[in-house]
């Protein structure tokens, strides 16, 4: 509790909001939980669990990027470094978390000799995102057409040469430079950071009435029945909706169009 008070008062250099304090204590919570999971633990309770609580009054709600915001950034693609452009494009067109894209080391392919609907051959390049945040985060994501020109012929190893913090930090700077900003009137923190690409994707899928199971498969959100997804959902069902995340696509796929695109 004293540590929480210290962080709230700004004893670590600046005042911390409740979400930040909760995050800073998460390592201590996890360490004690690991000890408690041992066969003969040296502690019987976790003194750090529940001490830091999220407070509604200092929580900043992230806003989704609008299509106008996206156009501003896309108009300045020539100012991006190679790493920034790949990270921005991948997150914008998949709704993935930046850390998930940064961790990529390989790709896979779903090849079908006979498409279940069209009867034609199908070959979809995709990535595995494996438990980046929780069990529901594990999912297969088709690689969007807009990302393919920025990739090697096959992903084999690291895609980025710089640190994740540097890449995301500079993308955030570019967003501010083109006028994409919305500070919270209470916390003064930015509500439209780079991570808002993920919020945009969720909103764009919802507005287009994308089937709920497809939305959850793309975003990596928990199903109500807590069942897994990935291999149990064919990529040819997901791919058309991934392409809908492209800001240049004006109409969401109908059932017939979705099958044709896939």
C-alpha positions as CSV (number, residue, x, y, z in Angstrom):
1,X,0.0,0.0,0.0
2,X,2.9,2.3,0.7
3,X,4.3,1.6,-2.7
4,X,0.9,2.5,-4.3
5,X,0.8,5.8,-2.3
6,X,4.4,6.6,-3.3
7,X,3.6,6.1,-7.0
8,X,0.3,8.1,-6.7
9,X,2.2,11.0,-5.1
10,X,4.8,11.1,-7.8
11,X,7.6,9.8,-5.7
12,X,9.0,8.0,-8.8
13,X,9.4,11.2,-10.7
14,X,5.9,11.9,-11.8
15,X,2.4,11.1,-10.6
16,X,1.0,7.8,-12.0
17,X,-2.6,7.0,-12.9
18,X,-4.2,3.9,-11.4
19,X,-3.8,1.8,-14.6
20,X,0.0,2.5,-14.7
21,X,0.4,1.7,-11.0
22,X,-1.5,-1.6,-11.5
23,X,0.8,-2.4,-14.4
24,X,3.9,-1.6,-12.4
25,X,2.9,-3.9,-9.6
26,X,1.9,-6.7,-11.9
27,X,5.4,-8.1,-11.9
28,X,5.4,-8.5,-8.1
29,X,1.9,-10.1,-8.2
30,X,3.1,-12.6,-10.8
31,X,6.3,-13.4,-9.0
32,X,4.4,-14.2,-5.7
33,X,1.8,-16.2,-7.7
34,X,4.6,-18.3,-9.2
35,X,5.9,-19.1,-5.7
36,X,2.5,-20.0,-4.5
37,X,2.1,-22.4,-7.3
38,X,5.1,-24.4,-6.2
39,X,4.7,-27.8,-4.4
40,X,6.0,-26.4,-1.1
41,X,5.5,-22.6,-1.4
42,X,7.2,-20.3,1.1
43,X,4.2,-18.0,1.2
44,X,0.5,-18.7,1.6
45,X,-1.0,-15.4,0.3
46,X,-0.1,-12.7,-2.1
47,X,0.4,-9.3,-0.4
48,X,0.5,-7.4,-3.7
49,X,-2.7,-8.9,-5.2
50,X,-5.6,-6.4,-5.2
51,X,-3.6,-3.5,-3.7
52,X,-3.5,-1.5,-6.9
53,X,-7.0,-0.9,-8.2
54,X,-8.1,0.7,-11.4
55,X,-10.0,3.9,-10.8
56,X,-12.6,5.2,-13.2
57,X,-11.9,8.8,-12.5
58,X,-8.3,8.7,-13.8
59,X,-8.7,6.1,-16.5
60,X,-8.3,7.4,-20.1
61,X,-10.7,5.8,-22.6
62,X,-9.0,5.2,-25.9
63,X,-10.9,6.4,-29.0
64,X,-10.9,4.6,-32.4
65,X,-9.2,6.3,-35.3
66,X,-11.6,7.7,-37.8
67,X,-11.2,7.1,-41.6
68,X,-10.2,10.8,-41.8
69,X,-7.4,10.1,-39.4
70,X,-6.2,7.1,-41.4
71,X,-6.2,9.2,-44.6
72,X,-4.0,11.8,-42.9
73,X,-1.4,9.1,-42.0
74,X,-1.7,7.4,-45.4
75,X,-1.0,10.7,-47.2
76,X,2.4,10.8,-45.3
77,X,3.6,7.2,-45.9
78,X,6.6,8.6,-47.7
79,X,7.9,9.9,-44.3
80,X,7.8,6.5,-42.6
81,X,10.9,4.4,-42.2
82,X,10.7,0.8,-43.4
83,X,10.0,-0.5,-39.8
84,X,7.4,2.2,-39.1
85,X,5.6,1.5,-42.4
86,X,5.4,-2.2,-41.9
87,X,4.2,-1.9,-38.3
88,X,1.6,0.8,-39.1
89,X,0.2,-1.1,-42.1
90,X,0.1,-4.5,-40.4
91,X,-1.7,-3.1,-37.3
92,X,-4.1,-0.9,-39.4
93,X,-5.2,-3.8,-41.5
94,X,-5.4,-6.6,-38.9
95,X,-6.3,-4.9,-35.6
96,X,-3.4,-6.7,-34.0
97,X,-1.5,-5.3,-31.0
98,X,1.9,-3.8,-32.0
99,X,3.7,-6.3,-29.7
100,X,2.0,-9.2,-31.5
101,X,3.3,-8.0,-34.9
102,X,6.8,-7.3,-33.5
103,X,7.1,-10.8,-32.2
104,X,6.4,-12.5,-35.6
105,X,9.1,-14.9,-36.8
106,X,7.4,-17.1,-39.3
107,X,4.3,-17.5,-41.5
108,X,2.1,-20.4,-42.6
109,X,-0.2,-21.2,-45.5
110,X,-3.6,-22.7,-45.7
111,X,-3.8,-24.5,-49.0
112,X,-7.0,-26.1,-50.2
113,X,-7.2,-28.1,-53.4
114,X,-11.0,-27.5,-53.5
115,X,-12.6,-24.4,-51.9
116,X,-15.7,-25.6,-50.0
117,X,-17.9,-23.2,-52.0
118,X,-16.2,-22.3,-55.3
119,X,-14.4,-25.7,-55.8
120,X,-11.3,-23.9,-56.9
121,X,-7.8,-24.0,-55.3
122,X,-7.1,-21.6,-52.4
123,X,-3.8,-20.5,-50.9
124,X,-3.8,-18.1,-48.0
125,X,-0.7,-16.8,-46.2
126,X,-1.3,-16.3,-42.5
127,X,0.4,-15.7,-39.2
128,X,0.0,-17.3,-35.8
129,X,-0.4,-15.0,-32.8
130,X,0.2,-17.2,-29.8
131,X,-1.1,-16.2,-26.3
132,X,0.2,-12.7,-26.5
133,X,-2.1,-11.5,-23.7
134,X,-4.2,-14.5,-22.7
135,X,-5.5,-17.8,-24.1
136,X,-8.1,-16.0,-26.3
137,X,-5.2,-14.0,-27.9
138,X,-4.1,-17.2,-29.7
139,X,-5.4,-16.9,-33.2
140,X,-4.7,-17.2,-36.9
141,X,-4.7,-14.1,-39.0
142,X,-4.6,-14.0,-42.8
143,X,-2.0,-11.6,-44.1
144,X,-3.8,-8.6,-45.7
145,X,-3.1,-7.8,-49.4
146,X,-1.9,-4.3,-48.4
147,X,0.8,-5.8,-46.2
148,X,2.2,-8.4,-48.7
149,X,4.3,-5.9,-50.8
150,X,6.1,-4.9,-47.6
151,X,7.1,-8.5,-46.7
152,X,9.7,-10.9,-47.9
153,X,8.5,-13.8,-50.1
154,X,8.3,-15.7,-46.8
155,X,8.6,-14.6,-43.2
156,X,11.7,-16.4,-41.8
157,X,13.0,-14.6,-38.7
158,X,12.7,-11.1,-37.4
159,X,10.9,-8.5,-39.4
160,X,12.1,-5.4,-37.5
161,X,15.6,-4.0,-36.9
162,X,14.6,-1.4,-34.3
163,X,13.1,-1.7,-30.8
164,X,9.3,-1.8,-30.5
165,X,9.3,1.3,-28.3
166,X,11.2,3.3,-30.8
167,X,9.0,2.3,-33.7
168,X,5.7,2.9,-31.9
169,X,7.0,6.1,-30.3
170,X,7.8,7.6,-33.7
171,X,4.5,6.5,-35.2
172,X,2.8,8.3,-32.3
173,X,4.9,11.4,-33.1
174,X,3.8,11.3,-36.7
175,X,0.2,11.1,-35.6
176,X,0.6,14.2,-33.6
177,X,2.4,15.9,-36.4
178,X,-0.5,15.4,-38.8
179,X,-3.0,16.6,-36.2
180,X,-4.4,13.3,-34.9
181,X,-4.9,14.1,-31.2
182,X,-7.7,14.0,-28.6
183,X,-6.4,14.7,-25.1
184,X,-8.7,13.6,-22.3
185,X,-10.1,16.7,-20.5
186,X,-9.7,15.1,-17.1
187,X,-6.5,13.1,-17.3
188,X,-4.9,15.1,-20.1
189,X,-3.6,11.9,-21.6
190,X,-3.9,11.2,-25.3
191,X,-7.0,9.2,-26.3
192,X,-5.8,8.5,-29.9
193,X,-2.4,6.8,-29.7
194,X,-1.1,4.3,-32.2
195,X,-2.9,1.5,-30.4
196,X,-6.2,3.2,-31.5
197,X,-5.7,1.3,-34.8
198,X,-7.0,-1.7,-32.9
199,X,-10.0,0.1,-31.7
200,X,-10.7,1.3,-35.3
201,X,-10.6,-2.3,-36.6
202,X,-13.1,-3.5,-34.0
203,X,-15.4,-0.6,-34.7
204,X,-15.2,-1.0,-38.5
205,X,-16.1,-4.7,-38.2
206,X,-19.0,-4.0,-35.9
207,X,-20.4,-1.2,-38.1
208,X,-20.4,-3.6,-41.1
209,X,-22.3,-6.3,-39.2
210,X,-19.4,-8.7,-39.4
211,X,-20.4,-12.0,-37.8
212,X,-19.6,-12.0,-34.1
213,X,-17.5,-15.2,-34.2
214,X,-15.4,-13.7,-37.1
215,X,-14.9,-10.5,-35.2
216,X,-13.7,-12.4,-32.1
217,X,-11.4,-14.5,-34.2
218,X,-9.8,-11.5,-35.8
219,X,-9.4,-9.4,-32.6
220,X,-8.5,-12.3,-30.3
221,X,-11.3,-11.7,-27.8
222,X,-12.7,-14.3,-25.5
223,X,-15.8,-16.2,-26.6
224,X,-18.7,-16.3,-24.2
225,X,-18.4,-20.1,-23.8
226,X,-14.6,-19.7,-23.4
227,X,-13.9,-22.1,-26.2
228,X,-10.9,-21.7,-28.4
229,X,-10.8,-20.6,-32.0
230,X,-8.2,-20.6,-34.8
231,X,-8.1,-23.9,-36.6
232,X,-11.8,-24.4,-36.0
233,X,-12.5,-21.4,-38.2
234,X,-11.4,-21.6,-41.8
235,X,-9.3,-18.7,-43.0
236,X,-11.3,-18.3,-46.2
237,X,-14.2,-17.1,-43.9
238,X,-11.9,-14.6,-42.2
239,X,-9.9,-13.3,-45.1
240,X,-12.7,-11.1,-46.8
241,X,-13.3,-9.3,-43.5
242,X,-9.5,-8.7,-43.0
243,X,-9.6,-7.0,-46.5
244,X,-12.6,-4.9,-45.3
245,X,-10.2,-3.3,-42.8
246,X,-8.5,-1.5,-45.7
247,X,-9.7,2.1,-45.6
248,X,-9.9,2.2,-49.4
249,X,-12.6,-0.5,-49.5
250,X,-15.9,1.3,-49.5
251,X,-18.4,-1.6,-49.1
252,X,-18.2,-4.6,-46.7
253,X,-18.4,-8.0,-48.3
254,X,-21.8,-9.6,-48.8
255,X,-22.0,-13.4,-48.3
256,X,-21.5,-13.9,-52.1
257,X,-18.7,-11.4,-52.4
258,X,-16.9,-12.8,-49.3
259,X,-16.9,-16.3,-50.8
260,X,-15.6,-14.9,-54.2
261,X,-12.8,-12.9,-52.5
262,X,-11.7,-15.9,-50.4
